[in-house]
Amino acid sequence: MNETADLTAEELTAIRGDFPALEKVGRGGRPIVYLDSGATSQKPAVVIDAESEFYRDFNGAVHRNTHLLGDEATVHFEDARETLADFIGAEVDEIVWTKNATEALNLVASAFSNASAGIGADGARATGDTTLGDLSGRFRLEGGDRIVVTRAEHHSNLVPWQQVAEKTGATLSWLDLTPDGRIDLESLHVIDANTKVVAFTHASNVTGAISPVTEIVEAARKVGAITVLDTCQSSAHMPVDVRELGVDFAVFSSHKMLGPTGIGALWGRFELLEAMPPVLTGGSVVADVTMSETKYLPPPAKFEAGSQPVAQAVAWGVALRYLSEIGMEKIARHEAEMTELLLERISEIEGIRVLGPTDNTDRLGVVAFDVEGVHPHDVGQVLDFEDVAVRVGHHCAIPLHRFFGVKASSRATIALTTTGEEIDQFITGLKKVREYFGLAETQKPTMIGNGEVQ
């Protein structure tokens, strides 16, 4: 496809035909309008087929055999690593496979804990006059040091850093937010000379607001702090180039990028991966072992202990090639158009409060909202009767919901497959929510036999 052109109606129809789940009929008798890709994306048939094809034709243990299946499995596994590296502008030896993005964040956080306990890049505890080395020392925290996150973080990029602070005596601080949920640049002063690490989201999974990456990275660099970026809500919806972003680490989630569950990835600058202490240990990470000590392989193998999600990596590679064939710029433009339409239409409904920016500037198609007088679970159920799938709950972001003065919300998220007609169906269903609970001036709808609201 031509990435410089907009997504045509014919192209969108063809893309939608690649996703079997979009044909599934809901409780109301119509194909489901899937507005929950922020939780997990649906998968094109080529991705589904790739995973089963691997098990059928290439299944073998990677990096461990000389037989044909083992060699073929290894080739496919490493090809997927190269595909992800190309997709994000990285070097292939900077990609570490993990079981999900949460594990990737924990890997970096745990490396800080290990270094702070005196464990060096070689896995050995520093003793006497031995130092951790210049780069390894960047991972060492102690009382008086500072870890900085933001109030907009998913729990996966907050709780691990709380644990690191507890273990090391470092102080946990955060960048605050403007009233509409954007990161407040006035709070950048929190990143001070004592700051060792700044961990932040690329785009909020509640507000959709895109973080001011340039400003945050610049502030961190001035004080020599390591930056860690959570791309889970951005990497399937906009171009992501880790070199251009300027961060030191970034994490990725396959199942939000049209790929399988059970696999994620950590990208890190190679020199920092080399300096990081090992975290998960055992098989596959070692160069040599005696009964008293271990020598570790270089990255990325150093961090990939045990059996790997090989079939999932292969299928994720297929998903990334699928996205690349369409073009990330083209996907971003289509989703921006759908987001603008959704925000415009939702603003017309009485009693709906969007949590986050109500304009379409520097934001993605993640739209969390509160329906006055109606619990989010009830909102989700009524919409389900209308064959519309949205996310309900606190979205693993309780502090951010507290900031907006609510315990939970409903959330609609735009994907590359979203159409204007689907947004119309969502808005029609959303208008019925307050009516059903007697909170609008129109007649209360009734449930008919198949569960549909009318």
MIZABA-350203 format. One line per field, with one value per residue (C-alpha): residue number from 1; chain; x, y, z. Coordinates in steps of 0.02 Angstrom, whole numbers, plus 50000, padded with zeros to 5 digits. Example, Ala and Ser with C-alpha at 12.3 -4.5 7.8 and 13.67 -1.06 7.14 Angstrom:
REM residues 2
n = [1,2]
chain = [A,A]
px = [50615,50684]
py = [49775,49947]
pz = [50390,50357]
END
This chain:
REM residues 454
n = [1,2,3,4,5,6,7,8,9,10,11,12,13,14,15,16,17,18,19,20,21,22,23,24,25,26,27,28,29,30,31,32,33,34,35,36,37,38,39,40,41,42,43,44,45,46,47,48,49,50,51,52,53,54,55,56,57,58,59,60,61,62,63,64,65,66,67,68,69,70,71,72,73,74,75,76,77,78,79,80,81,82,83,84,85,86,87,88,89,90,91,92,93,94,95,96,97,98,99,100,101,102,103,104,105,106,107,108,109,110,111,112,113,114,115,116,117,118,119,120,121,122,123,124,125,126,127,128,129,130,131,132,133,134,135,136,137,138,139,140,141,142,143,144,145,146,147,148,149,150,151,152,153,154,155,156,157,158,159,160,161,162,163,164,165,166,167,168,169,170,171,172,173,174,175,176,177,178,179,180,181,182,183,184,185,186,187,188,189,190,191,192,193,194,195,196,197,198,199,200,201,202,203,204,205,206,207,208,209,210,211,212,213,214,215,216,217,218,219,220,221,222,223,224,225,226,227,228,229,230,231,232,233,234,235,236,237,238,239,240,241,242,243,244,245,246,247,248,249,250,251,252,253,254,255,256,257,258,259,260,261,262,263,264,265,266,267,268,269,270,271,272,273,274,275,276,277,278,279,280,281,282,283,284,285,286,287,288,289,290,291,292,293,294,295,296,297,298,299,300,301,302,303,304,305,306,307,308,309,310,311,312,313,314,315,316,317,318,319,320,321,322,323,324,325,326,327,328,329,330,331,332,333,334,335,336,337,338,339,340,341,342,343,344,345,346,347,348,349,350,351,352,353,354,355,356,357,358,359,360,361,362,363,364,365,366,367,368,369,370,371,372,373,374,375,376,377,378,379,380,381,382,383,384,385,386,387,388,389,390,391,392,393,394,395,396,397,398,399,400,401,402,403,404,405,406,407,408,409,410,411,412,413,414,415,416,417,418,419,420,421,422,423,424,425,426,427,428,429,430,431,432,433,434,435,436,437,438,439,440,441,442,443,444,445,446,447,448,449,450,451,452,453,454]
chain = [A,A,A,A,A,A,A,A,A,A,A,A,A,A,A,A,A,A,A,A,A,A,A,A,A,A,A,A,A,A,A,A,A,A,A,A,A,A,A,A,A,A,A,A,A,A,A,A,A,A,A,A,A,A,A,A,A,A,A,A,A,A,A,A,A,A,A,A,A,A,A,A,A,A,A,A,A,A,A,A,A,A,A,A,A,A,A,A,A,A,A,A,A,A,A,A,A,A,A,A,A,A,A,A,A,A,A,A,A,A,A,A,A,A,A,A,A,A,A,A,A,A,A,A,A,A,A,A,A,A,A,A,A,A,A,A,A,A,A,A,A,A,A,A,A,A,A,A,A,A,A,A,A,A,A,A,A,A,A,A,A,A,A,A,A,A,A,A,A,A,A,A,A,A,A,A,A,A,A,A,A,A,A,A,A,A,A,A,A,A,A,A,A,A,A,A,A,A,A,A,A,A,A,A,A,A,A,A,A,A,A,A,A,A,A,A,A,A,A,A,A,A,A,A,A,A,A,A,A,A,A,A,A,A,A,A,A,A,A,A,A,A,A,A,A,A,A,A,A,A,A,A,A,A,A,A,A,A,A,A,A,A,A,A,A,A,A,A,A,A,A,A,A,A,A,A,A,A,A,A,A,A,A,A,A,A,A,A,A,A,A,A,A,A,A,A,A,A,A,A,A,A,A,A,A,A,A,A,A,A,A,A,A,A,A,A,A,A,A,A,A,A,A,A,A,A,A,A,A,A,A,A,A,A,A,A,A,A,A,A,A,A,A,A,A,A,A,A,A,A,A,A,A,A,A,A,A,A,A,A,A,A,A,A,A,A,A,A,A,A,A,A,A,A,A,A,A,A,A,A,A,A,A,A,A,A,A,A,A,A,A,A,A,A,A,A,A,A,A,A,A,A,A,A,A,A,A,A,A,A,A,A,A,A,A,A,A,A,A,A,A,A,A,A,A,A,A,A,A,A,A,A,A,A,A,A,A,A,A,A,A,A,A,A,A,A,A,A,A,A,A,A,A,A]
px = [50000,50051,50091,50082,49899,49751,49667,49529,49359,49408,49570,49481,49353,49492,49586,49429,49408,49575,49508,49396,49340,49253,49126,49074,48891,48852,48707,48601,48617,48740,48928,49020,49088,49256,49314,49430,49596,49675,49653,49698,49696,49607,49719,49723,49710,49892,49947,49830,49892,50075,50070,49988,50101,50255,50196,50149,50305,50450,50430,50597,50700,50797,50986,51005,51010,51093,50942,50834,50685,50795,50888,50727,50648,50802,50799,50615,50640,50785,50700,50559,50685,50756,50580,50542,50710,50675,50498,50561,50727,50838,50985,50941,51051,50956,50792,50757,50607,50497,50329,50244,50279,50249,50391,50500,50470,50503,50664,50733,50669,50743,50910,50911,50874,51012,51140,51091,51127,51303,51274,51376,51347,51435,51314,51445,51433,51559,51676,51815,51878,51787,51670,51520,51597,51543,51388,51338,51349,51207,51090,51139,51018,51033,50951,50938,50923,50761,50650,50528,50368,50206,50032,49971,50057,49981,50013,50145,50254,50218,50213,50385,50464,50375,50456,50628,50611,50561,50711,50843,50789,50769,50628,50485,50421,50308,50268,50094,49953,49855,49667,49634,49758,49911,50083,50113,50279,50283,50319,50478,50577,50548,50684,50830,51014,50971,50863,50931,50785,50631,50497,50347,50211,50216,50026,49905,49792,49653,49666,49753,49866,50037,50176,50299,50440,50566,50549,50555,50706,50798,50768,50827,50983,51035,51051,51114,50955,50906,50739,50615,50468,50307,50244,50099,49966,50066,50166,50018,49944,50085,50264,50386,50574,50671,50823,50719,50629,50798,50751,50865,50740,50569,50445,50324,50171,50133,49950,49914,50005,49898,50012,49985,49974,50116,50259,50328,50496,50620,50726,50880,51036,51162,51292,51162,51103,51284,51299,51138,51151,51062,50888,50812,50942,50955,50964,51003,51087,51256,51424,51499,51451,51553,51485,51531,51508,51427,51484,51343,51315,51308,51140,51008,51034,51091,50910,50817,50818,50729,50616,50557,50386,50452,50288,50224,50380,50361,50178,50218,50343,50204,50092,50229,50252,50063,50065,50216,50134,49986,50101,50105,50082,49927,49859,49892,49797,49648,49639,49655,49505,49402,49456,49402,49234,49211,49257,49140,48994,49018,49018,48838,48773,48709,48789,48950,49119,49276,49425,49565,49584,49423,49516,49613,49783,49930,49818,49775,49606,49594,49436,49387,49225,49111,48923,48839,48740,48783,48916,49041,48995,48815,48873,48971,48823,48702,48828,48855,48668,48698,48840,48974,49126,49211,49324,49257,49348,49501,49608,49754,49770,49690,49792,49743,49559,49575,49648,49486,49382,49309,49342,49321,49268,49213,49336,49322,49480,49505,49596,49650,49490,49371,49240,49126,48977,49046,49062,48881,48827,48929,48852,48676,48705,48785,48633,48525,48626,48557,48386,48382,48421,48292,48420,48368,48212,48167,48066,48155,48203,48154,48245,48176,48197,48371,48442,48437,48398,48266]
py = [50000,50181,50250,50431,50412,50402,50236,50217,50139,49991,49965,49976,49847,49731,49753,49716,49557,49497,49492,49341,49409,49556,49433,49371,49408,49485,49462,49586,49490,49600,49589,49655,49831,49803,49961,49875,49863,49962,49806,49682,49693,49573,49469,49455,49280,49281,49299,49162,49048,49088,49024,48859,48841,48855,48714,48609,48634,48708,48664,48640,48709,48864,48885,48708,48582,48537,48448,48525,48573,48656,48752,48808,48859,48963,49050,49096,49152,49267,49331,49391,49482,49568,49615,49700,49788,49856,49907,50017,50077,49971,49853,49669,49632,49766,49666,49558,49441,49441,49363,49534,49719,49709,49584,49698,49843,49731,49671,49848,49889,49729,49769,49931,49831,49706,49840,49931,49771,49770,49647,49693,49667,49499,49440,49444,49546,49687,49668,49770,49902,49824,49946,49914,50011,50177,50115,49984,50118,50210,50072,50089,50177,50228,50344,50520,50460,50489,50385,50487,50422,50513,50515,50449,50280,50108,50008,49908,50063,50120,49971,49901,50070,50081,49915,49974,50130,50022,49907,50039,50187,50297,50424,50400,50562,50598,50722,50791,50827,50973,50972,50880,50742,50795,50791,50961,51029,51144,50988,50944,51022,50856,50785,50853,50814,50667,50581,50415,50350,50425,50301,50363,50314,50362,50379,50361,50208,50316,50489,50446,50597,50581,50624,50765,50642,50770,50882,50737,50656,50822,50852,50676,50690,50852,50757,50592,50494,50337,50348,50204,50220,50118,50108,49988,50112,50193,50065,49992,50162,50278,50265,50229,50249,50225,50320,50471,50467,50472,50358,50226,50085,50049,49908,49831,49721,49596,49570,49755,49755,49623,49486,49340,49348,49283,49385,49560,49642,49757,49870,49946,50034,49894,49974,49987,49808,49755,49853,49785,49647,49487,49465,49298,49160,48977,48894,48984,49136,49061,49052,48939,48869,48792,48736,48903,49035,49076,49174,49251,49270,49445,49530,49491,49308,49365,49411,49269,49129,48966,48913,49057,49093,49046,49022,49184,49278,49211,49261,49433,49457,49421,49549,49681,49648,49663,49833,49888,49837,49951,50088,50161,50339,50286,50195,50347,50462,50345,50324,50512,50539,50410,50484,50658,50589,50495,50646,50758,50637,50594,50779,50789,50670,50740,50677,50611,50670,50625,50591,50678,50796,50830,50892,50783,50866,50759,50614,50440,50355,50305,50385,50348,50424,50436,50424,50529,50422,50254,50130,50087,49903,49948,50057,49910,49792,49906,49933,49745,49727,49848,49736,49862,49802,49930,49915,49953,49971,50068,50009,49972,50158,50192,50349,50427,50392,50469,50623,50640,50606,50439,50258,50186,50228,50156,50163,50153,50132,50157,50031,50025,49928,50056,50132,50282,50164,50077,50243,50281,50116,50155,50329,50259,50133,50261,50375,50233,50209,50354,50327,50149,50202,50341,50481,50563,50654,50522,50364,50225,50087,49907,49743,49626,49439,49429,49554,49702,49873,49970]
pz = [50000,49972,50145,50085,50036,50154,50186,50056,50090,49981,50076,50243,50186,50130,50295,50396,50295,50364,50543,50579,50748,50665,50593,50765,50804,50972,51092,50996,50834,50739,50709,50862,50853,50937,51026,51150,51058,51200,51306,51169,50981,50867,50753,50564,50493,50437,50618,50679,50540,50572,50750,50704,50552,50663,50776,50625,50518,50617,50801,50886,51029,50976,50993,51060,50917,50754,50680,50545,50653,50782,50648,50563,50728,50770,50601,50618,50798,50756,50599,50711,50821,50668,50611,50776,50774,50600,50651,50793,50720,50833,50816,50822,50974,51073,51073,51226,51220,51375,51412,51407,51425,51613,51629,51522,51641,51790,51709,51704,51878,51949,51868,51968,52125,52089,52050,52209,52305,52231,52089,51936,51751,51764,51897,52035,52193,52204,52352,52430,52310,52161,52075,51965,51822,51750,51659,51786,51919,51831,51889,52072,52189,52370,52494,52424,52244,52151,52036,51932,51852,51804,51877,51709,51723,51702,51861,51767,51756,51933,52052,52003,52037,52204,52246,52191,52298,52447,52424,52392,52498,52343,52336,52213,52136,51990,51854,51881,51760,51690,51722,51558,51601,51501,51582,51658,51595,51747,51852,51757,51900,51991,51878,51977,52002,52115,51984,51919,51816,51732,51679,51582,51460,51277,51276,51420,51420,51497,51419,51255,51283,51201,51322,51284,51255,51192,51345,51469,51387,51380,51566,51607,51501,51586,51751,51678,51718,51623,51530,51514,51394,51396,51216,51244,51188,51050,50952,50854,50814,50762,50699,50841,50814,50974,50910,50863,51031,51119,51265,51340,51359,51286,51310,51184,51195,51057,51094,51074,50906,50817,50883,51003,51191,51297,51224,51241,51217,51298,51190,51269,51208,51192,51304,51442,51417,51434,51596,51673,51803,51755,51828,51775,51780,51735,51565,51402,51483,51523,51437,51570,51741,51880,52047,52122,51986,51819,51668,51567,51382,51308,51279,51228,51278,51451,51491,51405,51531,51497,51355,51248,51169,50998,50903,50977,50922,50746,50737,50810,50670,50545,50634,50622,50437,50414,50500,50398,50235,50272,50336,50510,50447,50352,50505,50614,50495,50484,50672,50699,50584,50679,50847,50794,50741,50905,51011,50912,50925,51109,51154,51092,51225,51389,51549,51471,51535,51438,51551,51460,51313,51218,51065,50944,50967,51025,51074,51014,50998,51181,51250,51430,51490,51640,51618,51752,51873,51791,51847,51709,51719,51681,51537,51467,51485,51394,51255,51246,51213,51070,51006,51054,51152,51266,51418,51592,51759,51817,51670,51788,51821,51990,52033,51867,51898,52072,51987,51890,52045,51991,52038,51864,51688,51522,51379,51190,51089,50903,50793,50612,50574,50651,50535,50546,50545,50700,50789,50742,50821,50977,50994,50967,51106,51221,51204,51269,51429,51532,51453,51514,51692,51689,51687,51524,51469,51341,51366,51458,51335,51365,51347,51215,51211,51134,51259,51139,51209,51114]
END
